[in-house]
């Protein structure tokens, strides 16, 4: 992003960053409406759901309709259909779900039984470097251990999972290390005692009192109070609320200037933006896009919901920072991407980057704070804060994942306008310049640092 202060009555920091290292392009056509199958299909034929938002809406409707018989759902992207799990053998339940437009699958484990599995893991296996989430495709809880879980820790985790039964949970290893990843989206900075903390803006919102604000990761709001849009600039926003660890990882940060224009959009580079029109719940199997100031635009799929992640504590070498209620994905992320935007092709705000393992070369697991939960907890609403004097046409993320080349300044804080297709931008971009910091700013290995999150080595900044 451009390292200059946002002037009064100018566009606030645009949501999202620019540089990208490469991701598979999903060249999907833009579509906002659900469609039924070809003419002549019966009323119980599954609906064709070309929009991720449509799949999320149908999943929410079915959860309310089916009650305790609902055992999760996921989006079959190949067939563009929603698959819903039911535990009741009552044919009426099946008929209701089919009439609503879903593919119905009868499964063994109920949501309450899977929640009990997660509670057992919390009691017996809250170990740094572990995570678990419900996988509706397998109707089990998937437990993941990173590379630091070895020796007696691994033995404890393995025996706990085995004790749950093979039909209830599975265990897998991750090659990386679970850590918070401060930075992402348009870069934001804060000066702390031992250097600079760097995070990312997630989504611009309107606070409950009507003032302009933005959402970012909670561990960013805990690390520092005052935030700037440049590494050496004066603060432009102040943390109002922050949650981390515990039930979520989100912060509400209010702009200091009440006249700041905060457009509801994601900046995907080269003046291109994706208009954000609503907050949506994630659906397992759907394609999502992540924007971060370190690695830019990348895409992947949602793999789990209501995930619990046990990060190594940044303030206590022997402690654990447990965060619950997260979205699990296979979208890559690196140091500097925390707080950045997770969104759908059709403009749905899904989440903010919390942390994960791996990188954008080898991949890995990543976790995101749901936007819907953060909005409910803070009382904020999506949408432009302040009367905007400009904006961008709706962009298609899948068309922007292509061959763009960007430099740090391309994501300028007040640069809005243009139309983009995120999946075409998430491709072979390469980015250099200010937005990724300098030197070792993006950090490696121990980049999450300790309580002051200032990182390690000779670099005085910390990328999360």
N, C-alpha and C positions, 0 to 999 in steps of 0.2 A: 504494500500500500504506500501511497505518497506520505512522506514524513513531514507533514505540515499541519498546523492547527486547523480545525474546522471553523470557518468564519461564521458569525452570527447570520441566522436566516439562510444558511447554506445547507446542502445536504449533509446529514450526519454520516458517521462512518458507515459505508455501505456494508451490508452483511455479506460475509464470505471473503476469501482472499484470491490470489491469482496463480502463483507458480504451481505447476503440476509436474510430477515425475513420470507419469504414465499410468493408464488404467484401461481396461477393456472398454471399448465404446459400445454402448447399447443404442443402436440406431432405431429406436422405436418411434412410431408416429405419435404426435401429440393427440390426446383425446381426453375429453372431460366428462363424457356421458356414458352411462352403461348402455349396453345393447343386448337384446335377447338373441338367441341363436337364430339360424336361418328360418325363414317363414315356413310354417307347417309344423314347427316343433310344438310339443305338448306344453301345457302350462307348468309341468313339473321339470322341464328340461333346465339344466343349469344355465345361469346367465353368463354371457360373455362380458368380462369386466376388464376393459382395456385401461381403465384408470386405477391407479393404486389407491386413490382416495375412495373410489367406489367400493373396492374390496374391504377397506377399513370400515366404511360405513355399514356394509352388509354384515361384517363380523360383529360389530357392536349391536346391531339389531337382533341377530340370532342369539347372542349371549343373553340379552334381555328376554327374548321370546322363550328360549329353552330352559332357562333357569339352571337348576342343578344337573340337568341332563347334558348341558353344554360342557365339553371337555377340551376346548381349544379349537383353533382353526388355523389354516395357512393358505397362502395364495399359490396356486399352480400356474406359474408364469407361462409355461409352454401351452397350456390349454386356455389360459386366461380365465380361470375359474377359481372360486373359493371352495375349499374343502373344509367341512365342519365335522368335528368329532362329537359323537353322542355316546352315552353309556347306557341309555335305556333301550330295552328291547321292544318298547311300546311303539307299534307301527305308527301311531298318531304323531309321535315326536318326529319320526323320520319324514312323514308326509308334510308336516309343518315346515321343516327345514328345506325340503325339496321345493315346496311351493314358493318359498322366499328366494329361491334361485341358487342354492348351494348344492354341491356334491356331498352326500352324507356318507360318513364312515363310522361304523360302530367299533368302539375301542373298550379296553378293559379298565384303564385307570381314570378315575375322576379327578377333577381339579382339586378337590379337598384332599384326596390321597396323595397327589403330587405335592401339594403344599405341606403335607406332613413329612414327606421325604426331605424337602428343603429345610424344615425345622430341625430334623434329626442331623442333617449336615451342619447346620448352624451350631448345634449343641456339641457335636463331637468332632467337627473337622473345620473349625474356623482357623485356617492356617494361611499365613501370608503367601500370595501367589496362587490362590485357588479361586475358582468361580463356578457357579452352577446356575442353570436356567432350564425352564421347561421347553422341550422340543415337541411341538404338536405332531410333527411328521412321524416320530417314533412313539409318541405318547409316553415318553419317559423324561426323567431329569438327566441332563447331560452335565457331568462334572468335568472341569478342565483344570489341569495343574500346569503351572509354568515351569521353566527350567530350574528354578530355585527350590522346588519341592523335591527333596531327595532324602535318603536315609530314613530315619524314624518318622519324619513328616510324611514321606511317601507311604510308608508302611501303615501309618495311622489312617491316612486318607483311603488307601486301597482296601483295608479291612472294613472301614465304615461303609464304603460303597458296596462291597460284596455282601455285607450284612443286610443291605436294603433289598437284595434280590435282583436277579438279572432282568426281571420284567419291569422293574421300577426305575433303575438308574444305570448309566454307563459312565465309564471313566476314560479320559483321553489326555494325552500330553501335548503341551504347546512348547515350541522351540524357544520362544522369547521370554520376556519378563513382564508381568503385569505392572504397569506404572501409570501415574497420571501424566498427561502430555500437555502441559501448559503452552499455549500459543494456538493459532488456528484462525480461520476466517480472516478478517482484516485484523492485523496485529494490534494489540493494545499493550501498554507498558505501565509499570509502576516501579518507583524507586523505593527500595527497602534498605535496611542497614548494611547488608553485605553486597549490594549491587542492584541489578535490574531484574524484575520479574516480568515475564512476557506471557500473555495469554491471547485469546481470540474472542472477538465478538461473535455471538451466536445469532440472535434475532433482535431487531429493534421492536420495541413494544411501547404501549402507553401504560404508565403506572396507574394505580387505582385513584390517585389524586389528579389524574389528567396530565401529569408531567411526562416529558419524553425520557425514555430509558431503554436499556437493552438487557438481554439475558446472556449469561455466560456460565462457565463451570463454577460450581460452588467452591472447589479448592482454590480457584483464583481469588474469589471474594474473601476467603479466609486468609490467604497469603498476604493480601494488601488491600488498602481501603481506597486510595486515590489512583485513578487511571488516566493515561494520556494516549493520544493517537500517534505519538512519535516517541522514540527512546529518550530524547532529551527535552521534550516539550512540557509545557505546564499541564497539570491535570485538567481534564475536561469533564470527568464524571466521577461520582462517589458511590461506593457500595451502600445500598439501602438494606438489603437482606442477603444472607448467605447460609447455605445448608451443605455441610460436609464435615465428617462422614455421617453415616446414619441413613435416614430415609430420603436419599437423593443426593445429587451433586449439582446444585444450581445456585446462581446469584442473580439478584436484580440490582442493576447499577443505574443510577439516575444521572442524566446529563446535568451539569452545573448551570448551563444556560437554558432557561425555560423556553427560549425561542428556537432552540435547535430543531432542525427538520430531520426526522428520523424515518426514512423511507422503509416500508415493509418489503424488502427484496434481498436477494442474495447476489452479491457481486462475484461473477465467475471469470472476470478478466477481460481486458481489451474493451472496456466500456460496456460489456454485456452483462445483463442482470436477469435474474429469474424473479418474477413477482411472486411474493408469498401471500396467498389469499386466505389460508385457514390453518389452524393447528389440527393435526390428525394423529390418531393412534397408529403405532406400527403394526404391520401384519407380517407374520413369518412367511418368507418366500418372496416378498415384494422387492423390487429393485429400488435402491436409495442412492443418493449422491451426498458426498461429504466435501465441504470446502474448508481448507485450512491454509494458514499463511506460510507454513513450512512446505507442505507437499502439494498444495493446490487442490484441484478437483479430482476426486476418485469415486468410483461406484462399486456396488456389490449388492449383497442380499442380506435381509434381516434373517437371523438364524435362531433367535430365542427371545423370549419376553420374561419380564419380572426377574431379571438376572441379579444374583448376588455376587459381588466381587470383593475379595479380601486383598486390598493393597497393603504392601509393607508401609508402616507408619512413617511419615516424614519428620515426625517430632520425637518418636520413641523407637530406638533401634530394635527393641524387643516387642514392639506393639503392632497392632493391626488396625488399619482404617477400613472398616467394612461399610460398603455402600449397597443398598438394596433398591429394587424397583427399576433396574436399568434395562436397556435394549441391547441385545448382543447381535453383532454383525460380523461379516468377513471383509468389510471395507478396511483398507489399510490406513494406518495413521502413524505419525512419528512425533518426536519431541517438537513442541511448538504448536501442536494442533488442538490443544484443549480448549473447549468452549465453542469451537467452530460449528458451523451449521450442518445438520443432517436433514435432507429434504427430499421430496419426491419430484418426479418429472413434471407433474401438473401443479406445482406450487404449494404443496402441503408441507408445513413445518413439522418435522418429526422429532428431532432431538438436538442436543449439544454434546460434543465430544467430552467424555469423561476420562477414559484411559484405555489401556490394552497392552498387547504384546506384539512383537514382530515389527516389520517395517514395510515400506512400499516396494521393496525388492522381493522379499520372500513371503510377504503376506502375514497373516496372523489373526487374532481375535481382538475386536474392539468393542467398547461399551459406551452407551450414550444415555444421557438423562432425557426422559420423555418431555417434550415441550408441554403437552397437555397437563402433566402433573405440576410442572414448574409454574405455569400460569395460574392454576388453581391455588397453589400454595402462596403465591405472592400477590394475587389479586390483580395481576396485570392482564392486558388484552393485546392480541396481535393487531397490527394496523398502524398506519402512519401516525406518529406523535407530532402534533403541530401541523399546520396547514401546509402541505407540500407544494413547492412551486415547480415541480418537475417530476419526472418519473420515467420508468422504462417500460417498454412493451413487454408482455409476457414472453419469456424465453423458454425454449425447450432444452433441458439439460442434456438430453441424449444426443443432440446435434452439436454440442459444444465440446465434446470430448475428443476433438480431432487433432490437428497438427499445429495448433497455435504455439507461438513462442512468445514468452512474456518476460518482462523484467520487473524488478521490485516495485517501481513506481506505477505500474499499470493499474494497480488496484486502488488508485488514489481515493482518499477518504471522501472527497466530494465528487467523485466521478460516477455519474449515473447515466442511464439512458442506453439505448441499443437493445437488440433482442438477441437471445442466445439459446442454444440447445446444450444443456450441461453434459449430455453423454457424448457430444461431439467435442467438448472442451476437455473432457476427462482423459484424453488419449495421450498424445505424444508431446504434450507441452513440456517446455523446460523453462525454468524461471531462475533468475539470479537477481541480485541487487538488494536494496534495502529491506524488502519485506521478509527475507529469511534471516535477517540479522547478520552479524559478522563473526568472523573467527569461529569459535566453538559454541556459538550461542545456542544452536539447536540441541546441543548436548548429546552424549551417548552414555550407555551403561548407567551410571549413577546420576543421570541428569535430573532426577526428581529431587535430589539433594536432601536436605533436612528441613527442620522447621521453617527456616527463613527462605527455603526454596531457591537458594542462590546458585545451586549447581556445584560443580567441583572443578578442580584444576585452576588455571590462571584466569579463566573467563569469569567476569563478575556478574554476568547475567544468567538468568535461568529460563529455559524454555520448557513449558509443560504441555 
